[in-house]
Amino acid sequence: MQVQGKYDAKVFLMEQMTRAQGLKLKRLSEEAYQPAQYDRDLSFTEAAHRIQVLEAEIELANSF
């Protein structure tokens, strides 16, 4: 049970993107010429989504 107004470090850390995600997202955003896709304050879920989208875009571009 979470107390309202109380800081819960475990929940905060679970919601933050991981260091590995940050590094991968930065690399992919530069490779795809979309630096705005990288933001160090993203949630784990949003980072995963952006990584997936950028990987798909890069794969599509490489197929031409």
Buried (B, 14 or more C-beta within 10 A) or exposed (E): EEEEEEEEEEEEEEEBBEEEBBEBBBEBBEEBEBEEBBBEEBEBEBBBEBBEBBBEBBEEEEEE
